[in-house]
Amino acid sequence: MSEPIRFFYRGEVHSVSDGAPTRTLLQHLREDLHCTGTKEGCAEGDCGACTVVVAELQGDELSLKSVNSCIQFLPTLDGKAVFSVEDLKQADGAMHPVQQALVECHGSQCGFCTPGFAMSLWSLYLKQEGVAEAPCRKTIDETLSGNLCRCTGYRPIIEAARRMGELPPVSFDRAALKATLQAIQRERMFSYSHAGQTFYAPRTLAELAELRAAKPGATIVAGSTDVGLWVTKQMRDLGDMIYVRMVAELHQMEEKDGMLHIGAAVSLNDAYAAVCAHYKDELTEMWQRFASQPIRNTGTLGGSVANGSPIGDSAPWMIALGAEIVLRNDKGQRSMLLQDFYLDYMKKNWQPGEFVEAVRIPLPCAGVQFRTYKLAKRYDQDISAVCAAYSIELRDGVVHNAKVAYGGMAATSRRAPLAEAAMNGQPWTEATLNAAMAALALDYTPLSDMRASAAYRMKTAQNLLRRFWLETRPDDAQAIQSINAFSYADDCAKQFVEGGAVA
């Protein structure tokens, strides 16, 4: 039985019962509610003009995060709250400190991107409540990583991010919002139908498995950071949809038997935070550079590996670490090495009715050297030309159990068996390195495309292996920061890891 979509917006619980399940939040705000402050720039989650803040309950906690409204399907907002730039206006008509700071610092020129910047800054403002210190430059950059501007050069917007905390504070009533959201939570599976298409949001793993078995052709939706573009850019008919982010069991994270278990509905941001707690030096840069903060807030690690893009940034380092993927259907559960899940371009090792339940990532082991690197045209929010990951065990200077994995070099993210063979059992010397670099030319036949030529991909893949050797060689190993072009000289990197990515 179809039920209306319910979410909190502009001071009241808002209901929607007429509209396609693939109608985006941006379309609803602008076209149905005529709240046109939120802009459409790219309709693919890249430019940030459509940024809003979404609040939801995670257990007993209230979470507020910036998201791209242009790729969020309206039914995914059921039981949540939405805040757009219209909500920043104060009850007495005054501007919010975020808006006032943008005005004072001349942070807007043409103004098209400004509402998105304001909402990203508001998410940081909420994060800074009760914090005496102003946000550092790295935190500000991280917050604004999903917002693009063609006019200002960003400096005045960054100045506004510092200035907003100096103005008279405006509080946010989290307790009242939490109580409102608790009142509109559903105890059973939510379904919304329109024009023959149904959106299902199961609440338990058992419900999800049963529903998937009954509707094997339905499209599974998690963060819709990829599926959303199937609609906005490719105009696909998704048919029935199964939304997995409301399944409580899929949000579990735990350490057990030397593995970090991450449920398939855990956001990319939370997943990377958990992994970087163990691999701080090795993975923090990848965390910062993996898409933008709004994308990481909504996308999931489970969805990323299920999608299996050959240019995805998570699969290479997970393969190099020996990560496992856990699959489930109504018959039960099975697991395999992630590397065995990818068969060919966009072909995976699925059985009927299966979905991703979790991934398991090995925790650090003594003697194992691990690194991952990303090459792209932009530092932030860009798809990799080449993504590399390496893991080796060094015993008395000899390489054992080498794992070399790349994204962007083949039809899937996959290992380099010939390069690994050239390394295993050999002293970790420059001669061994050169042999492994030569073997890479036989392991892969990369393609040329808009991001990079085949020759560039091969040369940089080989050079990244050299960088790994420079950082891990037994004699005179170089510190990671010493050969990292993007290293910061301040203490904000520590703040990023210990404080978590800014919501």
MARVO-707940 format. One record per atom (N, C-alpha, C, O): x, y, z. Coordinates in pm, whole numbers, plus 50000, padded with zeros to 5 digits. Example, Ala and Ser with C-alpha at 12.3 -4.5 7.8 and 13.67 -1.06 7.14 Angstrom:
2
513194943150780 512304955050780 513204967050780 514244966850846 512854977550708 513674989450714 512905000350787 513415011450804 
This chain:
503
500854988050000 500005000050000 500885012450000 501765013850085 500655021449906 501465033549896 501145043250009 499985044950050 502185049550059 502045059550166 502685072450120 503585072150036 502255083950172 502885096550133 504285097850192 504595092250298 505115105050122 506455108250173 506305119250277 505595129050255 506975117550390 506895127650497 508305132150535 509175123950565 508515145150534 509775150550585 509525164650639 508545171150603 510415169050725 510275182150790 510955192750704 512115191250665 510205203550675 510765214450595 510035227350626 508805227650633 510795238050644 510265251450670 509305251550788 508245257750782 509685244850895 508955245551020 507775236451035 507035237451133 507575227250938 506445218050950 506735204850878 507625203950794 505955194750915 506075181950847 505365183050713 504185186450706 506095180150610 505635181950472 505325168250413 506105158950430 504205166850344 503805154050283 503745155450132 503315165650078 504175144850064 504135144349917 503505131049876 503955120449920 502485131649795 501835119349750 501655118849600 501095109249547 502145129049529 501965129349384 503285133649322 503715145049338 503915124449252 505195127249187 505965114349168 505825105049248 506755113649065 507515101449036 508505098549149 509045107849209 508745085749180 509735082449282 511145087249248 511985088649337 511395089949119 512705095149080 512735110449072 513725116149026 511685116949116 511705131549121 512735135549226 512755130149337 513605144949190 514675148549282 514195159049382 513215166149360 514915159749491 514615169949592 514755183849532 513955192649563 515735186049446 515905199149382 514675202849299 514205214149306 514175193449221 512975196249141 511795199649231 511025208849202 511665192349341 510535194849431 510645208649495 509655215849505 511835212449539 512015225449603 511695236749505 510965245949539 512235235949386 512105247049292 510755247249220 510115257649209 510315235549173 509145235249085 507845233349160 506805238549119 507875226049270 506625223449344 506425233449458 505325238649477 507495236049534 507385244949650 507785259349617 507575268349698 508355261449498 508765274749454 509785281149549 509835293349564 510585272749611 511715277449691 512935277349599 513675267549593 513135288249529 514085288549418 515475293349458 516315295749372 515715294749588 517065298349631 518065287649593 519185290849553 517685275149606 518535263949569 518615263249417 517595263049349 519845262749362 520035263649217 520405250249155 520935241349222 520115249149026 520595237648949 521735242148859 521565250748773 522905236148880 524045239348796 524405227848704 524495229748583 524615216148761 525125204848682 524185192948679 524265184848586 523315191448777 522405180048789 523155166848796 522645156548752 524375167048852 525115154548868 525965154248995 526825145649012 525725163849086 526425163749214 527835168849209 528645165249295 528175177149110 529555181949097 529745196449140 530765199649201 528785205349110 529065219649124 528695225349261 529285235349303 527745219149331 527395223749465 526365234849471 525995239149580 525875239749357 524885250549360 523585246149426 522825254549475 523335233149427 522075227949482 522215223049626 521315216449677 523325226149693 523595220649825 522525224549927 522145236249938 522045214649999 521155216650114 521735208650230 522715201450214 521125209950345 521515202050462 520355192850498 519215197350509 520645180250517 519645170350554 519945165250694 521085161950725 518915164750777 519045159450913 518305146250921 517225144750866 518905136750990 518265123851011 518705118051144 519735121951200 517925108651193 518265101651316 519125089751281 518785081851193 520235088351352 521075076651341 521145070451480 521965074251564 520245060751502 520065055751638 519425066651722 518355071651688 520075070251831 519565080951917 520225094351888 519965104251956 521085094651786 521805106951755 521185114051636 520625107851546 521305127351637 520855135651527 522045139251440 523045144451489 521935136451312 523015139151218 522555149451117 521485148151059 523365159851095 523075170050995 524255170650898 525395172750939 523965168750768 525035168050670 524635175250541 523465175450502 525635181050478 525405187450348 525275176750241 526025167050240 524325178550149 524095169050041 523755176649913 523405188449917 523875169749801 523495175349671 522035171849643 521705160149622 521175181749642 519745179049623 519415174949481 518335169549457 520315177349385 520005174549246 519985159649214 519445155649111 520575151149301 520595136849274 519975128849389 520125116649395 519285135649478 518585128749586 517125126749547 516395136449529 516715114249534 515315111449502 514435114849622 514785112149737 513305120849593 512435126049698 512045115549803 512055118849921 511715103049766 511315093449870 512425090049970 512135085250079 513705092649933 514785089750027 514765099350145 515455097050244 513985110150135 513905119950244 512865116250348 512745123250448 512115105550328 511075101850424 511665099950563 512645092750581 511055106650660 511515105650798 512675114650834 513225113750944 513065123450741 514215132150763 513785146750762 512595149750752 514735155750772 514465170150764 515355176250659 516495172050641 514845186250590 515585193050484 515685207850519 514705214050560 516885213350503 517105227650525 517745233450399 518795228950354 517105243550344 517625250450225 517995264650265 517835268650380 518505272250169 518975285650199 517865294550254 518135304050327 516615291450220 515505299350275 515415298350426 514875307350491 515935287550484 515855285650629 516845294150707 516755295050829 517805300350638 518815308150711 518275321450761 518795327050857 517255326550698 516655339250743 516115337750884 515405328250915 516475347250971 516055346651110 514605351351128 514035357851041 514035347951242 512625351051268 512335366051260 511245370051222 513335374151296 513125388751292 513505394751158 513525406951142 513815386151060 514165390950927 515645393250907 516075396250795 516435391851014 517875394251003 518555382750930 518025371550923 519725385650877 520505375350811 521195366450914 521515370851024 521425354050877 522205344950959 523675349350952 524085355350852 524485346451054 525915350051048 526615344850923 527545351350874 526205333450872 526795328350748 526545338150635 527465341450560 525315342850622 524975352450516 525665365850538 526185371950445 525655370450664 526265383350695 527755383150664 528305392950612 528405371950695 529835370850667 530115370950517 531085377150473 529275364350439 529455364550294 529285378650238 529985382550145 528355386350296 528155400150252 529365408650289 529905415750205 529795407750414 530915416050461 532205413050388 533015421950363 532415400350354 533675396350290 533595396250138 534535392050070 532475401050084 532285401649939 532455387649877 533175385849779 531765377949938 531895364249895 530955360149783 530845348349752 530265369949723 529345366649614 529515376749502 529615388749527 529555371749379 529595380749263 528355378449177 527365385649194 528375368749087 527155366649008 526035361049096 524855363049067 526415353949203 525435349449301 524835335849276 524115330649362 525105329849159 524435317249128 524865306149223 524045298149267 526145305549255 526645294849342 526475298049489 526645289249574 526145310549521 526175315249660 525275307249755 525725304249866 524035303749718 523205296049812 523845282649851 523745278449966 524505276149755 525175263649787 526345265649882 526545257749975 527115276249859 528205279449952 527655282550090 528205278250191 526555290150095 525965293750224 525545281250302 525745280750423 524985271450234 524535259450304 525725250750348 525675244650455 526765250150268 527955242950311 528575249750432 528995243150527 528635263050429 529165270450543 528265268750666 528765268250778 526955267950644 526055265850758 526315252250822 526255250950944 526595242150740 526915229050798 528165229950885 528255223450989 529145238150842 530335240250923 530005248351047 530535245751155 529135258151033 528715266351148 528105257551256 528385259451375 527265248051216 526655238851313 527715230151379 527655227251498 528685226051300 529765217751353 530595225251455 531125219351549 530725238351436 531585246551522 530895251351649 531525257751733 529595248451665 528895252951786 529585247651911 529815235651924 529925256652000 530585252652125 532085251152112 532745247652210 532635253651994 534075252651973 534675266551975 534245275351900 535655268752059 536225282152076 537095286051958 537075297651915 537855276551905 538795279751798 538075281051664 537135273651635 538535290451584 537995291851449 538445279951365 539515274251391 537665276051265 538085264851180 539365268351104 539535279651059 540265258751091 541505261051018 541255260250868 540175256150824 542245264250791 542095264850646 541785251050588 540975249950496 542385240850640 542145227450586 540695223150608 540085217150520 540145226250726 538755223050755 537805230750663 536815225450615 538135243450640 537315251650551 537365246050409 536335244750343 538565242850363 538695237250228 537905224250215 537255221850113 537945216050318 537225203350316 535725205850308 535015199050233 535235215550385 533805218650385 533335223450248 532235220250204 534185231250180 533805237250052 534235228849932 534145233549819 534695216649956 535235208549847 534195205249741 534565202249627 532925205849774 531875202749677 531245214849611 530255213549539 531805226749635 531215239049581 532185245649485 533325248349519 531715248149363 532535254649262 532025268749235 530815271249237 532965277949210 532615291849181 533475296749065 534675294249061 532855303648971 533585308748854 534015323348873 534715328648787 533615329848982 533805344348994 534815348549100 535725356449071 534665343449221 535345350049334 536805346549350 537555354149412 537225335249297 538575330749329 538675324049464 539755320049506 537555322849535 537405315649662 537945323149784 537455320749895 538905332149769 539485338649886 538435345549973 538455343450095 537525353649918 536535360150005 535575350250071 535065352850180 535315339050006 534445328950068 535155322450185 534535319750288 536435319850170 537235314250280 537305324250395 537235320350511 537435336950362 537435347250467 536085347550538 536025349650659 535005345650464 533665345250526 533535333450621 532875334450724 534165322250587 534115310550675 534775313550809 534355308250912 535785321950808 536425325950935 535595336751006 535455336651128 535055345850928 534325357250985 533025353051052 532635359051153 532335342951000 531005339551052 531045335851200 530065338151271 532145330351246 532255326651388 532525338351479 532425337151601 532875349951421 533145361951500 531895370251524 531875378851611 530855367651448 529605375151461 528755369751575 528975358451619 527785377551625 526915372551733 526305359051696 525745357651588 526405349351785 525985335651748 524475334151736 523695341351799 524095324551654 522685320551639 522625305651671 523325297651609 521795302151767 521715288151810 520745280351722 519895286051652 520885267351728 520025258251652 519415248351749 520125241851825 518095247151746 517385238651843 517395224151797 516465219551730 518435217051833 518575203051793 517565194151866 517045184551807 517275197251991 516355188852068 514965188852006 514325178351995 514495200751965 513165201551905 513125193951772 512145187151742 514175195251693 514215188151565 514255173051587 513595165551516 515015168851684 515095154551714 513735148951752 513355138151707 513005156351835 511675151851876 510725151151756 509905142051747 510825160751666 509975160751547 510265148651459 509345142151410 511535145751440 511905134351356 511515121051420 511105111751351 511635120351551 511215107951619 509735105251598 509315093651591 508955115851586 507505114151571 507105109451432 505995104551415 507985110751332 507605106851196 508395094551148 508395091451029 509065087651242 509755075451202 508755064151179 507695063751241 509095055051090 508235043651058 508815030951119 510025029051121 507935022451167 508365009951229 508424998551130 508994988051160 507835000351013 507824989650913 508254995350778 508485007350763 508374986550682 508844990550550 507955001350489 506725000350492 508585011450435 507885022450369 507845019750218 508855015750159 506695021850158 506595020550013 505815032349957 504825036850016 506275037249844 505645048649779 505515045449631 506495042049565 504295046549578 504025042949439 503445054749362 502685062849415 503825055349235 503265065549146 503465060949003 504565057248963 502395061148926 502425057848783 503065044348756 503845042748662 502735034548839 503215021048817 504615018148865 505125007048844 505265027648929 506625025948981 506585027149132 505935036049187 507275017949202 507225017749348 508635018749407 509575012549359 508725026749510 509955028649588 509765021549722 508825024749796 510635012049754 510545004549879 511715008249969 512855009649924 511425009850098 512475012550196 512325002850312 511705006150413 512894990650300 512804980850409 513554985550533 514454993850524 513164980050647 513754984050775 514704973650831 515544976950915 514604961150788 515444950450843 516124942950730 515694943650614 517184935850764 517914927850667 517044916750611 517114913550492 516204910950697 515304900350652 514294905750551 514014899250450 513754917550578 512824923850483 513504926550349 512934924150243 514724931450355 515464934550233 515724921950151 515534922050030 516154911250217 516444898750146 515174893150080 515214888549966 514074893450153 512814888250100 512334896849983 511874891549881 512454909949997 512004919149891 512874917549767 512364917649655 514184916149785 515094914649672 514804901649597 514864901349474 514494891049670 514154878249605 512874879449525 512744873549418 511914887149577 510634888749509 510734898149390 509954897049295 511694907549394 511844917449288 513314918149244 513994928149269 513784907649178 515204907349139 515584917949036 516754921249022 514604923248965 514894933448864 514854947648916 515144956948842 514484949349044 514404962849101 515804969049112 516794961849128 515864982249102 517124989449114 517414992149262 516594998049332 518584987849308 518974990649445 519565004749452 520425008449372 519095012449550 519535026249569 520105027549710 519485023249807 521275033549720 521845036549851 521985051749863 521085058449914 523105057349817 523275071849823 522825078849697 522705091149697 522575071449590 522155076449458 523175086049398 522825093849309 524435085449444 525465094049385 525845089349246 526425096949169 525535076949212 525725071949076 524375069449010 524165073648896 523465062749081 522145059749026 521385072648992 520615072948897 521595083149070 520935095749043 521225101048904 520365106748839 522475099048859 522855103648726 522235095148615 522085099848502 521885082748647 521175074548548 519875081348506 519405079948393 519295088848602 518025095748574 518285109648519 517725113348416 519115117648586 519285131648547 520065133348417 519865143148346 520945123848385 521775125148265 521395115148155 521455118548037 521015103048194 520735092748095 519235090148075 518845082647985 518425096348157 516965095248145 516485080848150 515535077148081 517125072648231 516735058648241 515455056948320 515145064948409 514725046648288 513595042248370 514125031848468 514515020948427 514145035148595 514725026148695 513775015048737 514175005848808 512515015848695 511555005948741 511345007348891 511475018148947 511004996248956 510874996449102 512254998349164 513264994249108 512275004749282 513525007549350 513495002149493 512455002249558 514634997549539 514784992849677 515855001349744 517025000949705 515455009049843 516345018249914 516885011350039 516105007250125 518205010050049 518795001850156 519285009950276 519705004150376 519235023250268 519845031350375 519045031050505 519555035650607 517815025950505 517025025450627 517115011950699 516465010050801 517925002650646 518104989550709 519134991050820 520304993650794 518684989250943 519544991951059 520804983351057 521894988251086 520674970551023 521834961551027 522934965850930 524114962850952 522554972650823 523544976750724 524354988950766 525234993350693 524054994450883 524825005650937 525845001351042 526505009751102 525964988451064 526864983551168 528324984651126 528674982251011 529164988351222 530604987851206 531204981651331 530854985651442 532084971951314 532724965651429 534044959451387 534254956151271 534934958051485 536214951351464 536124937351523 535774935551640 536444927451440 536334913651485 537284904951404 537354906051282 538034896251475 538924886551411 539904893251315 540174888151206 540444904651357 541434911451276 540894918651155 541654922751068 539564920351147 538924926951032 538014938151081 537434937451190 537904948451000 536944959251025 535734956550937 535824957150815 534604953751001 533354950750932 532604963850913 532314970951010 532274967250787 531564979750754 530304976150677 530384970950566 529144979050735 527874976150669 527714983850540 528294994550524 526914978450449 526784984050315 526094997650312 526205004750212 525405001450418 524715014450420 525515025150494 525045036450507 526685021850543 527535031850609 528035041850504 528495037750398 527935054550534 528345064650437 529845063750410 530605058550491 530235068750294 531655069050260 532455076750363 533555072750399 531915087850410 532635095850509 532865088050638 533975088050691 531835081550687 531975073950812 532855061750792 533635058050880 532745055450675 533565043650648 535035047450641 535885040750700 535335058150568 536735062350558 537275066950694 538435064550725 536435073350773 536875077350907 537285065250989 538295065551059 536495054550981 536795042451057 538075035851007 538885031151087 538245035350875 539455029050820 540685037550848 541745032250882 540555050750835 541695059650857 542125060051003 543245064251033 541265055851093 541685054751233 542795044451247 543575044951342 542865035051154 543905024651156 544995027251053 546145023251073 544645033850943 545615036650837 545695051750814 545415056550704 546065058850918 546025073550914 546935079250805 546475086650719 548225075750808 549165081550713 548915076450571 549145083650474 548455064150560 548325057950429 547055062050354 547055062050231 545985065350425 544695067150357 544045080750376 543045083650310 544575089150463 543905101750491 543805110650367 542765116950344 544865111050286 544795119350165 543725114050070 542995121850008 543625100850058 542585095049972 541205098750025 540305101749947 541035098550156 539765102450217 539405116750177 538275119550138 540375125750189 540125139750156 539805141750009 539005150349973 540425133749923 540325136049779 539235127549714 538945129449596 538645118549788 537615109949731 536315117949718 535605119849817 536015122649599 534805130449572 534765142849662 535805147449710 533585148049686 533405159849771 532735155549900 532255144249913 532705164649996 532065161350122 530585157950107 530145148050166 529775165450030 528365161350014 528205147549951 527305140149988 529075144149857 528995130849796 529365120249898 528705109849906 530415122649976 530805112850078 529765111750189 529645101250252 529015122350212 527975121850315 526815112750275 526155106950361 526575111350145 525425103650099 525815090250036 525105080350053 526915089949964 527365077549903 527795067450009 528075071250123 527855054749971 528245044150065 529415036350008 529585035349886 530225030750098 531335022350053 530785009549990 531335004649891 529705004250046 529074992349988 528584994949848 528754986549760 527965006549826 527485009949693 528615012149596 528495008849478 529715017749644 530875020149557 531465007149505 531755005949386 531634997349593 532214984749548 531194976649465 531584969349375 529904978049496 528884971149417 528834976649276 528644969149180 528994989849262 528994996049130 530174990949048 530034988248929 531344989849111 532494983749046 533054991548930 533514985548833 533035004748937 533615012748829 535105009948816 535795008948917 535615008648693 537055006248675 537915018048716 539125016748731 537275029748735 538025041448779 537635045648921 537885056948962 537015036448996 536685039249135 537945039649221 538905032449193 537935048049324 539125049949406 539195040749528 540265039549588 538105034349565 538125025949684 538605011749655 539325005849736 538205006249541 538504992249513 539994989149512 540384978949567 540884997549451 542294993749448 542914991749586 543604981749608 542685001149678 543324999349809 542684988149888 543364981549967 541384985749868 540754974549936 541284961149883 541494951749960 541494960449752 542064948349694 543484946049745 543854934849779 544264956849751 545644955549798 545724951049944 546684944449985 544724954550022 544704950350163 544114936350181 544164930750290 543544930650074 542904917550087 541524918250146 541124909350221 540784928850114 539434930650168 538474920350111 538674915050001 537424917650187 536384908250146 535074915650126 534824926050189 534244910350040 532884915350022 531924904650071 532084892850041 530904908850147 529904899850202 528614901850125 528074912950119 528114891050065 526894891449985 525804883550054 526074873850125 524554887750033 523424880850097 522244880250002 522014889349921 521494869350014 520174868449952 519254861150050 519634858950165 518074857450006 517134851250099 517554837050138 516974831150229 518564831650069 519054818250102 520174818450206 520464808350269 520804830050222 521894830750319 522974840550277 522734849750198 524174838550331 525264847950316 526494840750261 526724829050291 527284847850182 528584842550140 529554854250128 529134865750113 530834851250134 531844861650124 532964856950032 533164844950013 533684866549976 534814863449888 535764875349891 535394886349935 536974873149844 537884884349827 537274894149726 536694890049625 537414906849754 536854916949664 537404915249523 536684917349426 538664911449510 539274909949378 538554899249295 538564899849172 537934889549362 537234878849289 535804882649252 535134875449178 535344893849305 533984898349277 533884904649138 532834903849073 534974910749092 534964917548963 535414907948853 536554903348854 534514905048759 534794895348653 535254902148524 536174897448458 534614913048488 534944920448366 534284934048379 533724937448483 534344941948272 533774955348279 532294954848319 531454949548246 532004960448437 530664961048494 530004947248507 528774946248511 530804936748514 530314923148539 530834918448674 532044918748700 529914913948759 530304909848893 529854895548920 529034889848848 530404890149024 530134876249062 528884875549149 528954871849267 527734878949090 526464878749162 525794864949148 525984857949049 525024861249249 524064850449239 522664856649246 522524867949293 521634849449200 520294855449196 519854861049331 519994854649435 519324873149327 518764879449446 519774884849544 519404888749654 521064885349506 522084889849602 522214904949604 521924911849506 522654909849718 523014923749737 524204924249832 524514914249897 524864935549838 526024937049926 525544939350069 524784948650095 525984930950159 525664932750300 526744940750373 526434949150457 528014938250340 529104944850412 530404942850336 530474934950242 531404950150378 532784947450337 533594945250463 533274950550570 534654937250450 535544934650563 536954938350521 537474933450421 537564947050600 538894952250567 539884947750673 539664950250792 540974941150633 541964936650732 542564948450809 542864958850751 542734946550937 543394956551020 544914955551002 545404945250957 545664966051036 547104965951013 547804954151082 547444950151192 548804948751012 549624937951066 551084942451069 551514949850981 551814937951167 553224941551180 553984936751057 553794925551010 554854945351007 555694941650894 555084944150758 555774942750657 553804948050753 553134950550624 553254965350590 552914973950671 553734968150470 553824981750419 552694983850319 552524975850226 551914994550338 550744997050255 550695011750216 550925020450300 550385014450090 550195028250043 549135028349933 548895018249867 548515039949915 547625041949801 547795056249752 548005065449831 547695058149621 547925071049558 546875073649450 546365064449386 546565086349432 545535090549334 546135101349244 546695111249293 545995099449113 546405109549016 545165114648944 544425106848884 544935127748949 543795133848883 544155148048845 545155153448893 543365154148759 543675167648712 543425178148820 544095188548822 542475175448910 542205184449022 542485177049152 542385164849158 542835184549256 543055178249386 541755172949442 541675161349485 540725181549442 539425177749499 538485173049390 538555177449275 537595163949426 536375161449349 536665158749202 536035164749114 537595149949174 537885146349035 538095131349025 538635125049116 537645125648914 537835111448890 539295108948856 539925116748785 539835098148907 541245095048887 541545091548742 540745085248674 542735095748697 543305090048575 543925076548609 543765066848535 544625076048721 545215063648772 545085063848924 545385073848989 544655052648980 544635050949124 545435038149153 545165027649096 546415039249243 547315028149269 547305024549416 547125033149502 547495011749445 547585006949583 548564995349589 548594986849500 549364995249696 550404985149711 550434980149855 550224987749949 550714967549869 550894961550001 551964950749989 551884942049902 552964951150077 553994940950079 554354937750224 554184945950314 554864925750245 555484922050371 556994921750351 557484915550257 557714928550438 559174928650431 559744920450547 559504923450664 560504910150511 561184901850611 562664901850578 563094896250477 563434908150665 564884909450641 565154915750505 566094911850436 564344925350467 564544932550342 564064925450218 564284930250107 563394913850234 562904906150120 561384907550111 560694907350213 560884908849989 559454911049966 558694897849970 559094888049907 557594897750044 556684886250047 555254891350033 554944902550072 554384882849977 552954885749969 552674899449909 551874907149963 553334902549797 553104915449732 551724915949667 551294906449602 551054927049687 549774929649620 549874943249554 550074953449621 549734943449423 549804955749343 548474956949269 548124948149190 547744967749295 546414969349234 546274983449179 546794993049235 545564984449066 545354997349001 543894998848959 543224989148925 543445011248962 542215015248896 542565024248780 543565031348785 541755024048674 542015032248557 542955025948457 543285032148356 543385013648483 544345007048395 543744995348317 544394989948227 542544991348351 541924979648288 540414980848298 539894990948345 539704970548254 538244970648256 537684969948396 536514973148419 538494965648492 538124965548633 539324970048714 540444970448663 539094973448839 540214975048932 540774961048957 540034952149001 542064958948930 542584945448947 544074945648976 544744955848961 544564934049018 545954932549056 546864930848934 546394928648822 548174931948959 549194930748854 550044918348884 551074919548950 549634906448837 550304894148878 551774893248836 552584887848911 552124898448719 553514897448674 554424906748755 555544902948790 553944918648785 554724927648871 554894921749010 555964922749069 553824915649063 553924909349194 554934898049192 555704896449287 554934889949086 555884878849076 557314883849070 558224877449123 557524895449005 558864901148998 559354906149134 560564907649155 558444908649224 558804913849357 558914902949462 559804903449546 558034893149458 557994882949563 559284874849569 559784870049467 559804873449691 561024865749712 562294873049677 563384867349686 562184885649637 563354893449597 563654904249700 562754909249767 564944908049713 565264919349802 564624932049748 564544934049626 564154940549839 563444952649797 564444963449759 564634973349830 565084961149642 566124969849589 565614976749464 564524973849415 566424985949413 566034992849291 565994983449171 565204985349079 566834973249173 566804963449064 565464955949063 564884953748957 564984952149181 563674945549190 562574955049145 561644951149073 562684967549188 561704977549147 561664978848996 560584978848937 562814979948933 562844981648788 562234969648716 561564971148614 562474957748769 561884945748709 560364946048721 559654942348628 559874950448836 558424951248857 557804962048768 556714960148715 558504973248752 557994983948665 557904979148520 556944982348449 558884971648477 558844966148341 557694956248326 557044955748221 557444948348430 556374938348423 555004944848415 554074938948359 554864956848469 553574963748462 553124965748317 551924965548288 554074967748228 553734969748088 553094957348026 552434958347923 553294945748088 552694933448041 551404930048117 550564922548068 551264935848236 550064933348316 548854941048265 547724936248278 549064952848206 547944961548169 548094966648027 549204968247976 546964969147964 546904976147835 545894987447851 544744986147809 546314998547911 545345009347940 544855016047813 545465015147707 543715022847827 543085030047717 543405044947725 543765050047831 543285051647615 543335066347612 541915071747615 541035066747545 541695081947695 540395088447698 540585102947738 541705108047737 539495109547774 539545123847804 540385127047927 540835138347944 540605117148013 541355119748136 542855117748119 543645124548184 543255108448034 544675105648018 544895096647898 544005089147858 546085097547841 546455088447733 546935075247792 547265074447910 546965065047708 547455051947753 548905052947798 549295047047898 549715060647722 551125061947758 551295068847893 552125064847975 550475079247917 550555086148045 550175076748159 550845076348263 549115069248140 548675060048245 549775049948278 550045047348396 550395044148178 551425034148204 552635040448273 553145035048371 553095051748222 554265058248282 553995062248427 554845060048514 552845067948454 552565072248591 552315060248683 552655060748801 551725049548630 551575037448711 552935032148754 553115028048868 553885032348662 555245027848695 555905037348794 556595033048886 555705050248773 556325060048863 555735059549004 556445061849102 554445056549014 553845055149147 554425043049220 554595043449342 554735032449148 555395021049210 556775025149261 557215020549366 557465033649185 558755038849233 558565047149359 559355046049453 557545055249362 557285063049483 557075053849604 557595056349713 556315043049582 556105033349689 557425027549737 557645025949858 558305024549645 559635019349683 560415029749762 561055026449862 560385042149718 561095052749791 560615053949935 561405057050025 559335051749957 558765053150091 558955040750178 558835041550300 559255029250117 559275016650194 560595009050183 560714998550247 561565013550107 562825006250091 563505004750227 563395013550312 564204993750248 564824991250380 565835001850420 565985005050539 566545007450322 567565017550352 567115031250302 566735032850186 567155041150392 566855054950356 565435056650302 565235063650203 564445050250367 563045052250328 562635066650351 562975072550454 561895072350255 561465086250264 560125087150336 559245078750316 559965097350420 558675099550485 557615102850381 557905109150279 556385098750407 555305100950312 555215115750273 555055119150156 555315124450373 555125138750347 556245144650262 556055154750195 557425138450265 558565144350197 558455143750046 559105151649977 557655134549992 557495133649846 556035134649807 555625129449704 555255141449889 553845143649861 553645158249825 553815167149908 553265160749699 553125174549652 552005182049722 551965194349716 551075174849787 549905181249848 549995182050000 549005185150066 551175179350056 551285179550202 551085193650255 551505203450193 550445194650372 550255207250440 551265208350554 551635198350615 551705220350581 552715222250684 552105225750819 552845229050912 550795225150832 550195228750960 549685216351031 549935205150986 548975218251140 548495207151220 547085202951185 546485194951256 546535208151076 545145205251044 544915190950998 543805185751011 545955184550945 545775170550904 545405162151024 544565153251015 546035165051136 545695157751258 544265160651298 543545151651342 543835173251285 542465177051320 541465169651232 540425165051280 541795168451102 540875161551008 540615147351051 539475142751048 541675140151091 541525126151128 540885124451264 539975116451281 541365132151362 540895130351498 539495136251517 538705131051596 539175147051445 537885153351461 536835148351366 535645150851385 537265140951262 536315136151162 536055146751058 536245158651084 535635142550941 535325152150835 534155160850877 533205156150941 534225173450841 533185182950881 531885179650808 531885177650687 530785179150881 529505175950818 528875188250761 527785187550703 
